[in-house]
Amino acid sequence: MNFSELVRQRQSDRAFDPQKPVEAEKLERILEAGRLAPSACNAQPWHFIVVDDSELKNQIADATSNRVLGMNHFTKQAPVHLLVIEESANLTSNIGSWVKNKHFPHIDIGIAAAHLTLAAAAEGLGTCIIGWFDEKKIKKLLGIPSSKRVLLDILIGYSTQEHREKKRKPANEVISRNRYKK
């Protein structure tokens, strides 16, 4: 599969086969893709925590769901939760963030998340990036210092969801050349 096909095929999956574990070698290749992602000033401001222990995974899933709002009720199905923790950036990245009024670590983590999810798709796995969760509960469960931020929970597993046609704005609404046009 070429890169364009991979991008078209990757989707946010919300149904996984809970009986089919993710093979260790596939997970290692996915993690390596995230580890090798580019970052501002090579700061690599991330730490990845793989949660695949059944009981702990279910506790993490509980921290991602909200029964009242109907949020993320599917997260227990995923055999792997990959938590992305924001780490301190290096001095040059921090200076750049301050000078340009942009928090480069968040941008960097977005790039790493894209690498992780595309690598998973290349391995035949589905993913869903979760940003809605009880951060304090997850920190307590995983022993994450209170000074750190848990930014994402990336679910990884074998999808049981049908492939959906991507619904995106037309190119002429989101792309212009040589100047901003809306």
ABEGO torsion letter per residue (X at the ends): XBAAAAAAABBBBABBBAABBBBAAAAAAAAAAAAABBBBGGAGBBBBBBBABAAAAAAAAAAABBAAAGBGAAAAABABBBBBBBBBBBAAAAAAAAAAGBBAAAAAAAAAAAAAAAAAAAAGBBBBBBABBBAAAAAAAAGBBAABBBABBBBBEBBABBBBBBBBBBAAAABBBGBBBX
